[in-house]
Amino acid sequence: MVSLIRPGQTDILPEQLRFGFYAVWLQETPSPSATVFGRTEYDFTDGTMVFLRPGEFAECNLWYKEGCKTNRLLCFHPSLIEMIKKECGWKQFSFFRYRLDESLHLSLRERMVVEREMDSLDEELRWGIDEHSRTIICYKIALLLDYIDRFYDRQFITRHDINSELIKATEQWFDHFFRSGKIREKGIPSTVSLAERFNHSASYFNDMLKHETGKDTAEFVKCKRIAIAKELLQQGEKSVTEIAAELGFPTHRGFCSLFKKFCGCDPRYYNHCSSNKNPE
């Protein structure tokens, strides 16, 4: 159900393998491998963590990339997830759906925390099985994953400058997309297609967007559509029905409902409501 593998305990993988379990890698990453794991100038360099969910492929060079030392490899069976949900309140832990080049890069202190928690789990695995084993092991895995979640949050903070540029590019793309009328033909882009456009996995892009703006991808798109709708209403050149169609709303009623939810008033009366707001 759970294994913690250390260097020297395994042979080099002869070929690509598909794992049937969750995998958490902790590696020391030298500079030649930095780009493979997506490290930037903003990132720490004292360790790298890679995550795989059941069904993903593991390339043989992921284990033994030249000069790259694997300190710990934690594997646990998918059936433990329900136990973790029950005992610990399992979160989404979306980093299991990130790409290899969206890895977590650790400071020395963070790496020491991860090693400490993995060693603590290893000690429990050597304890022997009793009626408490599964609960304790699940708590230890959940604690480790919570730390990883914390460190990813920190990585989003240290990457704020480059993420801000990505947000700006996303907003500009949406401006062009909505104003060009392409939404009538292509519909609203999915999180997956939008993330691919900016060379990220859907989960990473969604988490980055939420960290930077407080909104996930779906909410971000809604806010952008409403912002453009407000501009068009203020220009006064098009009717509410025309604006709704231009922004890809299937019905006039759907547009009015969403607009009222975000702005507190019907789009027909938006300019009147805005001009009569007390600035104080």
Summary of the structure (lengths in Angstrom):
residues: 280
radius of gyration: 23.8
end to end distance: 61.6
largest distance: 75.0
contacts: 792
relative contact order: 0.10
helix: 56%
strand: 11%
